[in-house]
Amino acid sequence: MGQVAILSLVTFCALFVSMKTHEWRLLLSVPVIWVLFLPLVYFGLKYKIYWTDSEVFQKASGGADIRIKYNEIERIESEVSKLGELLSASRPFRRIAIYAENSRGEGKFIDVSLKHFAADDVRKLVRMIHGRRPDLALPKHWMG
């Protein structure tokens, strides 16, 4: 929503400047910005986190679905991306990360973006995990 607001403001500013100066080339560049922005919106809408009584799963555009059963969860961390992750945009910048190891010894994780999801929904998920796994240490500010 913030990005849409910023691009809308840029659009209105470009329109204002174009009308004042009668120079329309600036305004012609605005649709290009919106066209480049639309794929980000599309991929963002495909990123979802679900949970049931037995597991948490992530659906993300371009990636395989990730399912973690509650009994597989090893730890849950509140994290911020490191420089390499930030530059590659491979993981959400601020996130709750759910780490697991399955029966074959393979590690996997689910990232719950703190930018994409409402804080109350993240708290509901953390409370659900805590209800199934009270033995896990959970991020402090997400239990309330």
trRosetta pair geometry for C-beta under 8 A, 3 or more apart (Angstrom, degrees):
i j d omega theta_ij theta_ji phi_ij phi_ji
1 4 5.7 -53 -151 36 35 112
1 5 6.4 36 151 -20 66 105
2 5 5.6 -54 -150 35 33 112
2 6 6.4 31 153 -18 66 104
3 6 5.7 -52 -146 36 34 110
3 7 6.2 28 157 -13 67 107
3 37 7.0 176 151 -154 120 122
3 40 7.5 -74 131 111 165 138
4 7 6.0 -57 -144 42 29 106
4 8 6.1 33 154 -22 64 108
4 41 8.0 68 -70 -94 103 124
5 8 5.7 -55 -147 36 28 113
5 9 6.4 31 154 -20 63 105
6 9 5.7 -54 -151 35 31 112
6 10 6.5 33 151 -18 65 104
7 10 5.5 -48 -146 36 36 114
7 11 6.3 42 152 -24 65 103
7 33 6.4 -179 -140 132 108 118
7 34 6.5 123 171 -90 136 75
7 37 6.0 -7 -88 -71 159 171
8 11 5.5 -51 -149 33 32 115
8 12 6.5 28 154 -14 65 104
9 12 5.9 -54 -146 39 31 107
9 13 6.2 32 154 -19 65 107
10 13 5.7 -56 -145 39 30 112
10 14 6.2 31 155 -20 65 107
10 30 7.1 170 122 -122 95 98
10 33 7.0 -75 108 118 141 166
11 14 5.8 -56 -148 36 28 110
11 15 6.4 29 153 -19 63 106
11 30 5.1 100 -116 -159 77 136
11 34 7.7 38 -79 -57 124 116
12 15 5.5 -52 -147 36 33 114
12 16 6.3 36 153 -21 65 105
13 16 5.6 -53 -147 36 32 113
13 17 6.2 28 156 -15 66 106
14 17 5.9 -53 -142 39 30 108
14 18 6.1 31 156 -20 64 110
14 26 5.2 -157 -153 137 94 100
14 27 5.1 145 146 -96 104 60
14 29 7.4 -133 -143 63 148 90
14 30 5.1 178 78 -65 160 123
15 18 5.8 -58 -145 38 27 111
15 19 6.3 24 157 -18 63 108
15 27 6.0 79 -91 -113 52 115
15 30 7.9 0 -49 -39 79 164
16 19 6.0 -59 -149 37 26 108
16 20 6.3 22 155 -17 64 110
17 20 5.8 -58 -145 39 30 110
17 21 5.9 -1 167 6 68 115
17 23 7.6 -41 138 62 87 99
17 26 5.9 -40 95 94 121 157
18 21 6.5 -69 -132 52 23 90
18 22 7.5 63 173 -110 56 11
18 23 6.1 -114 -129 76 62 57
18 24 5.3 70 -159 -107 119 50
18 26 5.5 -154 -72 66 96 104
18 27 4.1 -2 -60 -37 161 120
19 22 7.5 18 -166 -71 23 50
23 26 6.2 61 112 1 97 104
24 27 5.2 -54 -161 41 63 114
24 28 6.2 70 141 -30 80 100
25 28 5.5 -52 -150 30 37 117
25 29 7.1 40 154 -24 64 98
26 29 6.1 -56 -165 24 34 111
26 30 7.8 48 143 -35 61 93
27 30 5.8 -32 -165 1 46 119
28 31 7.2 -44 -173 22 43 102
29 32 5.4 -53 -166 33 55 119
29 33 6.7 58 142 -24 77 99
30 33 5.7 -52 -155 30 39 113
30 34 6.7 34 152 -15 69 104
31 34 5.5 -55 -148 39 39 111
31 35 6.2 41 154 -22 70 104
32 35 5.7 -53 -146 36 31 111
32 36 6.4 28 155 -15 64 106
33 36 5.9 -59 -151 39 29 108
33 37 6.3 28 151 -22 64 112
34 37 5.5 -58 -145 37 32 114
34 38 6.6 48 155 -39 65 96
35 38 6.0 -37 -151 10 32 117
36 39 7.4 -51 -175 23 37 101
37 40 5.6 -59 -167 35 52 115
37 41 6.6 49 143 -20 78 104
38 41 5.5 -54 -150 35 39 113
38 42 6.3 42 153 -22 70 104
39 42 5.3 -51 -145 36 37 116
39 43 6.2 31 159 -14 69 105
40 43 6.1 -56 -144 41 28 104
40 44 6.1 31 155 -21 63 111
41 44 5.6 -58 -146 38 28 114
41 45 6.4 28 156 -21 64 106
42 45 6.0 -59 -153 33 27 109
42 46 6.8 22 151 -17 62 108
42 61 7.4 90 128 -94 80 166
43 46 5.7 -58 -152 34 37 112
43 47 7.0 42 150 -30 65 102
43 61 4.4 -126 -138 55 74 148
43 62 7.2 -7 -132 -4 112 115
44 47 5.8 -51 -155 20 37 115
44 116 6.4 -161 -162 -117 95 116
46 59 7.0 -104 166 130 72 94
46 60 6.6 90 117 -162 92 35
46 61 3.6 77 88 -54 145 102
47 58 7.8 -14 -162 -172 71 93
47 59 7.3 178 -140 95 28 63
47 60 4.8 22 -112 -117 78 79
47 61 6.6 -68 -55 1 73 86
47 113 7.1 29 141 8 140 133
47 116 6.0 -43 97 -171 127 165
48 58 7.4 165 87 -154 49 50
48 59 4.8 4 55 56 93 101
48 60 7.8 -168 27 -72 52 52
49 56 6.9 -6 -174 -176 96 97
49 57 7.5 168 -154 90 53 39
49 58 5.5 -19 -103 -102 73 74
49 59 8.0 -163 -74 25 30 67
49 110 6.8 110 -124 169 109 124
49 112 5.5 17 -68 -110 167 90
49 117 6.7 -26 29 -78 123 148
49 125 6.9 -1 129 -99 130 152
50 56 7.4 165 89 -158 49 51
50 57 5.3 -11 62 63 93 86
50 58 7.9 -178 23 -79 69 28
50 59 7.4 34 -3 -4 107 103
51 55 7.1 -150 -144 105 63 42
51 56 4.6 -19 -101 -106 94 71
51 57 7.4 160 -87 18 45 62
51 125 5.8 145 -15 -126 147 87
51 128 5.6 119 127 106 150 156
51 129 7.9 -96 -138 -56 151 81
52 55 5.7 18 48 49 98 68
54 69 6.0 -34 159 -134 82 88
54 70 6.8 -127 -172 2 37 101
55 67 5.3 17 164 -174 144 92
55 68 6.1 158 -159 80 90 39
55 69 4.7 -55 -94 -97 96 51
55 70 6.7 -133 -93 -25 41 70
56 67 7.5 160 83 -152 44 50
56 68 5.2 -13 59 61 90 94
56 70 7.5 97 -13 -74 90 68
56 73 8.0 55 19 -72 123 121
56 98 6.1 3 82 101 152 169
56 110 5.9 -140 120 40 116 165
56 125 7.1 76 -119 -160 124 109
56 129 7.1 -10 -48 -80 133 107
57 65 6.0 15 180 176 115 101
57 66 6.3 172 -150 88 66 51
57 67 4.3 -16 -99 -100 107 71
57 68 7.2 168 -82 18 55 63
57 110 7.4 -151 -144 -101 21 143
58 65 6.8 169 81 -156 54 57
58 66 4.6 4 47 52 102 100
58 110 4.5 171 -31 -137 128 103
58 111 7.3 68 -117 44 158 58
59 65 5.4 -17 -96 -108 71 91
60 63 4.5 12 80 45 103 118
63 66 7.7 -17 136 -28 117 100
66 108 5.8 -176 -153 168 114 125
66 109 7.5 -11 173 84 156 31
66 110 5.4 -179 102 -84 128 88
68 72 5.4 -133 -167 80 78 120
68 73 6.1 84 153 -73 122 80
68 98 6.0 -178 65 126 160 120
68 100 4.3 168 -141 -12 118 155
68 108 6.5 -162 -81 93 103 111
68 110 5.9 -122 2 -15 129 120
69 72 4.7 90 61 0 81 108
69 73 7.9 -132 95 -23 47 78
69 100 7.7 127 48 -152 58 151
70 73 5.9 -36 -161 1 41 116
70 129 6.6 -180 -127 -135 99 67
70 132 4.0 -56 -164 134 157 141
70 133 5.5 -164 176 -37 99 109
71 133 7.6 171 -91 -84 40 111
72 100 4.0 48 131 -165 100 122
72 101 6.5 -154 -172 64 87 41
72 102 5.7 -5 -139 -96 136 55
72 103 7.9 -83 -104 -37 109 66
73 76 6.8 2 -178 -49 124 93
73 98 6.0 -55 -125 -174 110 97
73 99 7.2 100 -155 76 65 47
73 100 5.1 -58 -95 -89 41 95
73 129 6.7 46 -20 -156 178 116
73 133 5.9 -110 66 -26 126 172
73 136 6.4 -21 117 -85 118 149
74 99 5.2 -53 58 105 101 94
74 100 5.9 157 -2 -114 85 34
74 101 5.7 50 -43 0 129 94
75 99 5.1 4 59 52 79 113
75 136 6.8 166 -120 -152 42 104
75 137 7.1 -6 -138 57 87 90
76 96 6.4 6 -178 178 100 96
76 97 7.0 170 -153 84 52 51
76 98 5.3 -11 -107 -105 88 66
76 99 7.3 -168 -81 19 38 75
76 126 7.3 149 151 -124 157 89
76 129 6.6 96 -55 126 153 158
76 136 6.2 65 9 158 104 133
76 137 7.7 -161 51 90 82 57
76 138 5.5 4 73 -122 127 67
76 139 6.4 -98 123 -15 98 88
77 96 7.3 167 84 -157 40 52
77 97 4.9 -10 60 56 91 100
77 99 7.2 29 3 -10 104 113
77 139 6.8 94 -167 -66 24 105
78 95 7.7 175 -152 94 47 42
78 96 5.8 -28 -98 -102 63 69
78 97 8.0 171 -92 16 14 77
78 139 3.9 96 -34 -121 110 141
78 141 7.4 45 -77 44 162 99
78 142 6.9 170 -75 -18 118 127
79 94 7.6 173 92 -150 51 42
79 95 5.5 -17 64 66 91 86
79 96 7.7 137 19 -111 79 20
79 97 5.1 13 9 -6 130 120
80 93 6.5 0 -155 164 71 67
80 94 5.6 -14 -105 -99 75 67
80 95 7.9 153 -90 23 31 71
81 85 4.0 -135 -158 95 101 116
81 86 4.5 136 118 -63 127 79
81 91 5.8 165 -100 81 106 99
81 92 7.3 -153 -50 107 113 35
81 93 4.9 -77 5 -131 119 49
81 94 7.8 -86 -8 -53 83 37
81 95 7.8 68 -51 6 80 110
82 85 5.1 87 52 14 71 105
82 86 6.9 -135 96 -10 32 94
83 86 5.6 -58 -145 35 28 114
83 87 6.3 23 160 -16 66 107
84 87 6.0 -55 -144 38 28 106
84 88 6.2 10 162 -3 64 113
85 88 6.2 -66 -141 49 27 99
85 89 7.9 100 163 -78 56 10
85 90 5.5 -98 -144 53 71 96
85 91 4.9 -28 -169 37 124 106
86 89 7.3 16 -180 -72 29 51
86 93 6.6 55 -111 -111 88 88
91 95 6.6 -86 161 -3 101 156
91 111 5.3 -180 -155 -89 94 163
92 95 4.3 119 78 -68 111 116
92 111 5.3 166 19 152 104 127
92 112 7.9 -75 39 102 150 22
92 113 3.5 -166 -113 -106 161 93
92 114 7.1 148 141 20 134 64
92 115 6.2 -165 -162 25 115 106
92 116 7.0 -101 -112 -1 139 110
93 113 8.0 59 37 -142 62 93
93 115 6.7 55 45 -26 100 132
94 113 7.3 85 79 -162 63 60
94 114 4.2 -58 113 48 103 123
94 115 6.3 114 51 -36 96 88
95 111 4.6 -25 -167 -165 150 94
95 112 5.9 139 -165 67 82 49
95 113 5.5 -43 -101 -100 92 41
95 114 6.0 -151 -89 -10 32 87
96 111 7.7 141 72 -161 46 48
96 112 4.3 -15 59 59 95 112
96 114 6.9 103 -18 -60 81 95
96 122 6.1 139 0 -160 141 116
96 125 7.8 149 87 92 149 127
96 126 7.0 -98 -162 -73 160 109
96 139 6.3 -117 -121 7 101 146
96 142 6.4 84 -96 -99 138 168
97 109 5.5 -5 -173 -175 98 126
97 110 7.3 159 -155 79 51 46
97 111 5.5 -19 -102 -103 76 68
97 112 7.6 -160 -74 21 29 74
98 109 6.3 154 78 -158 52 68
98 110 4.5 -5 54 54 108 95
98 111 8.0 -156 22 -71 73 25
98 112 7.1 58 -14 -16 103 105
98 129 7.4 -143 -117 -104 126 154
99 107 6.9 -15 -168 -164 94 103
99 108 7.8 161 -152 87 52 39
99 109 4.9 -23 -100 -101 63 98
100 107 7.1 153 85 -152 46 57
100 108 5.6 -19 65 64 93 82
100 109 7.0 163 19 -88 72 46
101 105 6.3 -8 -180 -145 111 34
101 106 6.9 159 -153 76 67 31
101 107 5.3 -35 -97 -93 78 65
101 108 7.8 147 -97 19 32 69
102 105 7.4 -57 73 10 64 17
102 106 5.4 -8 41 57 103 84
102 108 6.8 31 -25 9 105 115
112 117 6.1 -47 179 28 88 149
112 122 5.9 136 143 -121 132 97
112 125 6.6 -177 -117 88 159 160
113 116 3.9 55 85 19 127 105
113 117 6.0 129 75 3 72 92
114 117 7.0 -64 -118 55 26 85
114 119 7.5 35 -153 -91 86 75
114 122 6.7 13 -109 -73 73 161
117 121 5.1 -109 175 80 104 124
117 122 5.5 120 110 -55 120 93
118 121 4.5 88 65 5 88 105
118 122 7.2 -158 94 -6 46 84
119 122 5.6 -54 -150 36 35 112
119 123 6.4 38 152 -20 67 104
120 123 5.6 -51 -149 36 33 114
120 124 6.5 39 151 -22 64 101
121 124 5.5 -47 -149 31 35 115
121 125 6.6 36 151 -18 64 102
122 125 5.7 -53 -153 35 34 112
122 126 6.4 31 151 -17 66 106
122 142 6.0 -77 132 -144 104 114
123 126 5.7 -55 -144 39 33 110
123 127 6.1 34 156 -19 66 106
123 142 5.7 -158 -99 -171 65 66
123 143 7.3 109 -145 -155 87 5
123 144 6.4 -61 -134 72 132 61
124 127 5.8 -55 -146 39 29 111
124 128 6.3 33 153 -23 63 105
125 128 5.6 -53 -149 33 31 113
125 129 6.5 29 154 -16 65 103
126 129 5.8 -53 -149 37 33 110
126 130 6.2 35 151 -20 65 107
126 138 5.7 117 -170 -170 108 134
126 139 7.1 -84 -126 49 143 93
126 142 4.4 131 -36 137 170 108
126 143 6.1 -111 127 -87 127 51
127 130 5.5 -53 -144 38 32 114
127 131 6.3 38 154 -24 64 103
127 143 6.9 114 -80 -149 76 56
128 131 5.7 -52 -151 32 30 114
128 132 6.7 17 154 -7 63 107
129 132 5.9 -65 -151 44 33 102
129 133 5.8 -30 169 39 72 106
129 136 7.0 -47 145 58 105 147
129 138 7.2 142 93 -102 115 126
130 133 6.7 -80 -123 69 22 65
130 134 6.0 56 178 -99 68 58
130 136 7.1 -123 -105 62 60 102
130 138 5.7 -46 -80 -37 107 154
130 143 6.7 72 -53 -124 160 97
131 134 7.3 14 -128 -60 16 87
133 136 4.6 38 129 -7 113 115
138 142 6.5 -114 155 75 105 103
138 143 5.8 111 99 -70 129 106
139 142 4.5 47 84 18 105 118
139 143 7.7 -176 85 -31 58 83
140 143 6.9 -61 -168 7 31 110
141 144 7.1 -32 -171 3 46 113
